[in-house]
Amino acid sequence: MGDDYNKVINDLIIEHNMNELGEYGEKFIKEHKDEFVSIDDL
């Protein structure tokens, strides 16, 4: 309550971008899982 339309829209865009980044990160990790090194192996 009390937020103007610009703030609401901006907040929705930020939330959307964060969700997209999370999905991209999960996809990247799944596709490149064999390229990562365990910290225990270092």
mmCIF file of the N, C-alpha and C atoms, coordinates in Angstrom:
data_MODEL
# 
_entry.id   MODEL 
# 
loop_
_atom_site.group_PDB 
_atom_site.id 
_atom_site.type_symbol 
_atom_site.label_atom_id 
_atom_site.label_alt_id 
_atom_site.label_comp_id 
_atom_site.label_asym_id 
_atom_site.label_entity_id 
_atom_site.label_seq_id 
_atom_site.pdbx_PDB_ins_code 
_atom_site.Cartn_x 
_atom_site.Cartn_y 
_atom_site.Cartn_z 
_atom_site.occupancy 
_atom_site.B_iso_or_equiv 
_atom_site.pdbx_formal_charge 
_atom_site.auth_seq_id 
_atom_site.auth_comp_id 
_atom_site.auth_asym_id 
_atom_site.auth_atom_id 
_atom_site.pdbx_PDB_model_num 
ATOM 1   N N  . MET A 1 1  ? 0.834  -1.175  0.000   1.00 0.00 ? 1  MET A N  1 
ATOM 2   C CA . MET A 1 1  ? 0.000  0.000   0.000   1.00 0.00 ? 1  MET A CA 1 
ATOM 3   C C  . MET A 1 1  ? 0.884  1.246   0.000   1.00 0.00 ? 1  MET A C  1 
ATOM 4   N N  . GLY A 1 2  ? 0.449  2.221   -0.722  1.00 0.00 ? 2  GLY A N  1 
ATOM 5   C CA . GLY A 1 2  ? 1.151  3.485   -0.739  1.00 0.00 ? 2  GLY A CA 1 
ATOM 6   C C  . GLY A 1 2  ? 2.218  3.602   -1.811  1.00 0.00 ? 2  GLY A C  1 
ATOM 7   N N  . ASP A 1 3  ? 2.557  2.487   -2.489  1.00 0.00 ? 3  ASP A N  1 
ATOM 8   C CA . ASP A 1 3  ? 3.550  2.534   -3.552  1.00 0.00 ? 3  ASP A CA 1 
ATOM 9   C C  . ASP A 1 3  ? 2.917  3.055   -4.833  1.00 0.00 ? 3  ASP A C  1 
ATOM 10  N N  . ASP A 1 4  ? 3.690  3.796   -5.605  1.00 0.00 ? 4  ASP A N  1 
ATOM 11  C CA . ASP A 1 4  ? 3.165  4.238   -6.889  1.00 0.00 ? 4  ASP A CA 1 
ATOM 12  C C  . ASP A 1 4  ? 3.373  3.141   -7.937  1.00 0.00 ? 4  ASP A C  1 
ATOM 13  N N  . TYR A 1 5  ? 2.755  3.318   -9.092  1.00 0.00 ? 5  TYR A N  1 
ATOM 14  C CA . TYR A 1 5  ? 2.821  2.296   -10.130 1.00 0.00 ? 5  TYR A CA 1 
ATOM 15  C C  . TYR A 1 5  ? 4.245  2.029   -10.588 1.00 0.00 ? 5  TYR A C  1 
ATOM 16  N N  . ASN A 1 6  ? 5.076  3.063   -10.671 1.00 0.00 ? 6  ASN A N  1 
ATOM 17  C CA . ASN A 1 6  ? 6.458  2.870   -11.108 1.00 0.00 ? 6  ASN A CA 1 
ATOM 18  C C  . ASN A 1 6  ? 7.214  1.944   -10.162 1.00 0.00 ? 6  ASN A C  1 
ATOM 19  N N  . LYS A 1 7  ? 7.029  2.120   -8.860  1.00 0.00 ? 7  LYS A N  1 
ATOM 20  C CA . LYS A 1 7  ? 7.714  1.260   -7.892  1.00 0.00 ? 7  LYS A CA 1 
ATOM 21  C C  . LYS A 1 7  ? 7.200  -0.168  -7.992  1.00 0.00 ? 7  LYS A C  1 
ATOM 22  N N  . VAL A 1 8  ? 5.908  -0.347  -8.113  1.00 0.00 ? 8  VAL A N  1 
ATOM 23  C CA . VAL A 1 8  ? 5.336  -1.688  -8.220  1.00 0.00 ? 8  VAL A CA 1 
ATOM 24  C C  . VAL A 1 8  ? 5.878  -2.387  -9.461  1.00 0.00 ? 8  VAL A C  1 
ATOM 25  N N  . ILE A 1 9  ? 5.863  -1.701  -10.594 1.00 0.00 ? 9  ILE A N  1 
ATOM 26  C CA . ILE A 1 9  ? 6.360  -2.285  -11.841 1.00 0.00 ? 9  ILE A CA 1 
ATOM 27  C C  . ILE A 1 9  ? 7.846  -2.587  -11.728 1.00 0.00 ? 9  ILE A C  1 
ATOM 28  N N  . ASN A 1 10 ? 8.617  -1.676  -11.167 1.00 0.00 ? 10 ASN A N  1 
ATOM 29  C CA . ASN A 1 10 ? 10.051 -1.898  -10.988 1.00 0.00 ? 10 ASN A CA 1 
ATOM 30  C C  . ASN A 1 10 ? 10.310 -3.110  -10.098 1.00 0.00 ? 10 ASN A C  1 
ATOM 31  N N  . ASP A 1 11 ? 9.562  -3.239  -9.016  1.00 0.00 ? 11 ASP A N  1 
ATOM 32  C CA . ASP A 1 11 ? 9.720  -4.388  -8.123  1.00 0.00 ? 11 ASP A CA 1 
ATOM 33  C C  . ASP A 1 11 ? 9.386  -5.697  -8.846  1.00 0.00 ? 11 ASP A C  1 
ATOM 34  N N  . LEU A 1 12 ? 8.347  -5.684  -9.680  1.00 0.00 ? 12 LEU A N  1 
ATOM 35  C CA . LEU A 1 12 ? 7.984  -6.879  -10.438 1.00 0.00 ? 12 LEU A CA 1 
ATOM 36  C C  . LEU A 1 12 ? 9.075  -7.244  -11.450 1.00 0.00 ? 12 LEU A C  1 
ATOM 37  N N  . ILE A 1 13 ? 9.657  -6.248  -12.090 1.00 0.00 ? 13 ILE A N  1 
ATOM 38  C CA . ILE A 1 13 ? 10.738 -6.501  -13.053 1.00 0.00 ? 13 ILE A CA 1 
ATOM 39  C C  . ILE A 1 13 ? 11.949 -7.087  -12.330 1.00 0.00 ? 13 ILE A C  1 
ATOM 40  N N  . ILE A 1 14 ? 12.295 -6.544  -11.180 1.00 0.00 ? 14 ILE A N  1 
ATOM 41  C CA . ILE A 1 14 ? 13.435 -7.061  -10.412 1.00 0.00 ? 14 ILE A CA 1 
ATOM 42  C C  . ILE A 1 14 ? 13.182 -8.503  -9.996  1.00 0.00 ? 14 ILE A C  1 
ATOM 43  N N  . GLU A 1 15 ? 11.987 -8.794  -9.512  1.00 0.00 ? 15 GLU A N  1 
ATOM 44  C CA . GLU A 1 15 ? 11.656 -10.162 -9.107  1.00 0.00 ? 15 GLU A CA 1 
ATOM 45  C C  . GLU A 1 15 ? 11.721 -11.113 -10.296 1.00 0.00 ? 15 GLU A C  1 
ATOM 46  N N  . HIS A 1 16 ? 11.199 -10.689 -11.425 1.00 0.00 ? 16 HIS A N  1 
ATOM 47  C CA . HIS A 1 16 ? 11.240 -11.512 -12.640 1.00 0.00 ? 16 HIS A CA 1 
ATOM 48  C C  . HIS A 1 16 ? 12.681 -11.800 -13.043 1.00 0.00 ? 16 HIS A C  1 
ATOM 49  N N  . ASN A 1 17 ? 13.525 -10.778 -13.043 1.00 0.00 ? 17 ASN A N  1 
ATOM 50  C CA . ASN A 1 17 ? 14.927 -10.954 -13.424 1.00 0.00 ? 17 ASN A CA 1 
ATOM 51  C C  . ASN A 1 17 ? 15.656 -11.893 -12.472 1.00 0.00 ? 17 ASN A C  1 
ATOM 52  N N  . MET A 1 18 ? 15.351 -11.804 -11.182 1.00 0.00 ? 18 MET A N  1 
ATOM 53  C CA . MET A 1 18 ? 15.982 -12.698 -10.212 1.00 0.00 ? 18 MET A CA 1 
ATOM 54  C C  . MET A 1 18 ? 15.543 -14.144 -10.457 1.00 0.00 ? 18 MET A C  1 
ATOM 55  N N  . ASN A 1 19 ? 14.274 -14.340 -10.784 1.00 0.00 ? 19 ASN A N  1 
ATOM 56  C CA . ASN A 1 19 ? 13.788 -15.687 -11.087 1.00 0.00 ? 19 ASN A CA 1 
ATOM 57  C C  . ASN A 1 19 ? 14.457 -16.233 -12.347 1.00 0.00 ? 19 ASN A C  1 
ATOM 58  N N  . GLU A 1 20 ? 14.590 -15.392 -13.365 1.00 0.00 ? 20 GLU A N  1 
ATOM 59  C CA . GLU A 1 20 ? 15.245 -15.807 -14.606 1.00 0.00 ? 20 GLU A CA 1 
ATOM 60  C C  . GLU A 1 20 ? 16.701 -16.189 -14.336 1.00 0.00 ? 20 GLU A C  1 
ATOM 61  N N  . LEU A 1 21 ? 17.384 -15.399 -13.526 1.00 0.00 ? 21 LEU A N  1 
ATOM 62  C CA . LEU A 1 21 ? 18.780 -15.682 -13.194 1.00 0.00 ? 21 LEU A CA 1 
ATOM 63  C C  . LEU A 1 21 ? 18.890 -17.008 -12.451 1.00 0.00 ? 21 LEU A C  1 
ATOM 64  N N  . GLY A 1 22 ? 17.995 -17.251 -11.523 1.00 0.00 ? 22 GLY A N  1 
ATOM 65  C CA . GLY A 1 22 ? 18.001 -18.513 -10.784 1.00 0.00 ? 22 GLY A CA 1 
ATOM 66  C C  . GLY A 1 22 ? 17.787 -19.704 -11.689 1.00 0.00 ? 22 GLY A C  1 
ATOM 67  N N  . GLU A 1 23 ? 16.835 -19.585 -12.608 1.00 0.00 ? 23 GLU A N  1 
ATOM 68  C CA . GLU A 1 23 ? 16.568 -20.667 -13.550 1.00 0.00 ? 23 GLU A CA 1 
ATOM 69  C C  . GLU A 1 23 ? 17.768 -20.888 -14.468 1.00 0.00 ? 23 GLU A C  1 
ATOM 70  N N  . TYR A 1 24 ? 18.391 -19.812 -14.916 1.00 0.00 ? 24 TYR A N  1 
ATOM 71  C CA . TYR A 1 24 ? 19.567 -19.929 -15.769 1.00 0.00 ? 24 TYR A CA 1 
ATOM 72  C C  . TYR A 1 24 ? 20.707 -20.613 -15.014 1.00 0.00 ? 24 TYR A C  1 
ATOM 73  N N  . GLY A 1 25 ? 20.902 -20.227 -13.763 1.00 0.00 ? 25 GLY A N  1 
ATOM 74  C CA . GLY A 1 25 ? 21.954 -20.836 -12.953 1.00 0.00 ? 25 GLY A CA 1 
ATOM 75  C C  . GLY A 1 25 ? 21.739 -22.323 -12.755 1.00 0.00 ? 25 GLY A C  1 
ATOM 76  N N  . GLU A 1 26 ? 20.517 -22.725 -12.457 1.00 0.00 ? 26 GLU A N  1 
ATOM 77  C CA . GLU A 1 26 ? 20.210 -24.144 -12.284 1.00 0.00 ? 26 GLU A CA 1 
ATOM 78  C C  . GLU A 1 26 ? 20.456 -24.911 -13.572 1.00 0.00 ? 26 GLU A C  1 
ATOM 79  N N  . LYS A 1 27 ? 20.026 -24.353 -14.694 1.00 0.00 ? 27 LYS A N  1 
ATOM 80  C CA . LYS A 1 27 ? 20.219 -25.000 -15.997 1.00 0.00 ? 27 LYS A CA 1 
ATOM 81  C C  . LYS A 1 27 ? 21.709 -25.116 -16.313 1.00 0.00 ? 27 LYS A C  1 
ATOM 82  N N  . PHE A 1 28 ? 22.467 -24.051 -16.060 1.00 0.00 ? 28 PHE A N  1 
ATOM 83  C CA . PHE A 1 28 ? 23.901 -24.051 -16.333 1.00 0.00 ? 28 PHE A CA 1 
ATOM 84  C C  . PHE A 1 28 ? 24.606 -25.131 -15.514 1.00 0.00 ? 28 PHE A C  1 
ATOM 85  N N  . ILE A 1 29 ? 24.263 -25.215 -14.234 1.00 0.00 ? 29 ILE A N  1 
ATOM 86  C CA . ILE A 1 29 ? 24.896 -26.211 -13.365 1.00 0.00 ? 29 ILE A CA 1 
ATOM 87  C C  . ILE A 1 29 ? 24.585 -27.621 -13.843 1.00 0.00 ? 29 ILE A C  1 
ATOM 88  N N  . LYS A 1 30 ? 23.341 -27.873 -14.219 1.00 0.00 ? 30 LYS A N  1 
ATOM 89  C CA . LYS A 1 30 ? 22.972 -29.206 -14.713 1.00 0.00 ? 30 LYS A CA 1 
ATOM 90  C C  . LYS A 1 30 ? 23.734 -29.552 -15.990 1.00 0.00 ? 30 LYS A C  1 
ATOM 91  N N  . GLU A 1 31 ? 23.884 -28.585 -16.888 1.00 0.00 ? 31 GLU A N  1 
ATOM 92  C CA . GLU A 1 31 ? 24.535 -28.840 -18.170 1.00 0.00 ? 31 GLU A CA 1 
ATOM 93  C C  . GLU A 1 31 ? 26.051 -28.972 -18.042 1.00 0.00 ? 31 GLU A C  1 
ATOM 94  N N  . HIS A 1 32 ? 26.652 -28.369 -17.014 1.00 0.00 ? 32 HIS A N  1 
ATOM 95  C CA . HIS A 1 32 ? 28.105 -28.343 -16.873 1.00 0.00 ? 32 HIS A CA 1 
ATOM 96  C C  . HIS A 1 32 ? 28.583 -29.006 -15.586 1.00 0.00 ? 32 HIS A C  1 
ATOM 97  N N  . LYS A 1 33 ? 27.750 -29.882 -15.037 1.00 0.00 ? 33 LYS A N  1 
ATOM 98  C CA . LYS A 1 33 ? 28.047 -30.498 -13.748 1.00 0.00 ? 33 LYS A CA 1 
ATOM 99  C C  . LYS A 1 33 ? 29.402 -31.212 -13.756 1.00 0.00 ? 33 LYS A C  1 
ATOM 100 N N  . ASP A 1 34 ? 29.746 -31.837 -14.855 1.00 0.00 ? 34 ASP A N  1 
ATOM 101 C CA . ASP A 1 34 ? 31.001 -32.592 -14.923 1.00 0.00 ? 34 ASP A CA 1 
ATOM 102 C C  . ASP A 1 34 ? 32.232 -31.686 -14.994 1.00 0.00 ? 34 ASP A C  1 
ATOM 103 N N  . GLU A 1 35 ? 32.046 -30.394 -15.202 1.00 0.00 ? 35 GLU A N  1 
ATOM 104 C CA . GLU A 1 35 ? 33.167 -29.466 -15.291 1.00 0.00 ? 35 GLU A CA 1 
ATOM 105 C C  . GLU A 1 35 ? 33.543 -28.861 -13.938 1.00 0.00 ? 35 GLU A C  1 
ATOM 106 N N  . PHE A 1 36 ? 32.717 -29.056 -12.927 1.00 0.00 ? 36 PHE A N  1 
ATOM 107 C CA . PHE A 1 36 ? 32.986 -28.497 -11.610 1.00 0.00 ? 36 PHE A CA 1 
ATOM 108 C C  . PHE A 1 36 ? 33.887 -29.430 -10.811 1.00 0.00 ? 36 PHE A C  1 
ATOM 109 N N  . VAL A 1 37 ? 34.681 -28.868 -9.914  1.00 0.00 ? 37 VAL A N  1 
ATOM 110 C CA . VAL A 1 37 ? 35.584 -29.638 -9.063  1.00 0.00 ? 37 VAL A CA 1 
ATOM 111 C C  . VAL A 1 37 ? 35.087 -29.503 -7.627  1.00 0.00 ? 37 VAL A C  1 
ATOM 112 N N  . SER A 1 38 ? 35.062 -30.608 -6.933  1.00 0.00 ? 38 SER A N  1 
ATOM 113 C CA . SER A 1 38 ? 34.657 -30.588 -5.536  1.00 0.00 ? 38 SER A CA 1 
ATOM 114 C C  . SER A 1 38 ? 35.706 -29.846 -4.720  1.00 0.00 ? 38 SER A C  1 
ATOM 115 N N  . ILE A 1 39 ? 35.256 -29.083 -3.755  1.00 0.00 ? 39 ILE A N  1 
ATOM 116 C CA . ILE A 1 39 ? 36.190 -28.356 -2.900  1.00 0.00 ? 39 ILE A CA 1 
ATOM 117 C C  . ILE A 1 39 ? 37.042 -29.322 -2.087  1.00 0.00 ? 39 ILE A C  1 
ATOM 118 N N  . ASP A 1 40 ? 36.539 -30.528 -1.827  1.00 0.00 ? 40 ASP A N  1 
ATOM 119 C CA . ASP A 1 40 ? 37.300 -31.541 -1.105  1.00 0.00 ? 40 ASP A CA 1 
ATOM 120 C C  . ASP A 1 40 ? 38.499 -32.032 -1.912  1.00 0.00 ? 40 ASP A C  1 
ATOM 121 N N  . ASP A 1 41 ? 38.417 -31.913 -3.245  1.00 0.00 ? 41 ASP A N  1 
ATOM 122 C CA . ASP A 1 41 ? 39.497 -32.354 -4.118  1.00 0.00 ? 41 ASP A CA 1 
ATOM 123 C C  . ASP A 1 41 ? 40.588 -31.319 -4.280  1.00 0.00 ? 41 ASP A C  1 
ATOM 124 N N  . LEU A 1 42 ? 40.373 -30.120 -3.757  1.00 0.00 ? 42 LEU A N  1 
ATOM 125 C CA . LEU A 1 42 ? 41.371 -29.057 -3.925  1.00 0.00 ? 42 LEU A CA 1 
ATOM 126 C C  . LEU A 1 42 ? 42.474 -29.128 -2.887  1.00 0.00 ? 42 LEU A C  1 
# 
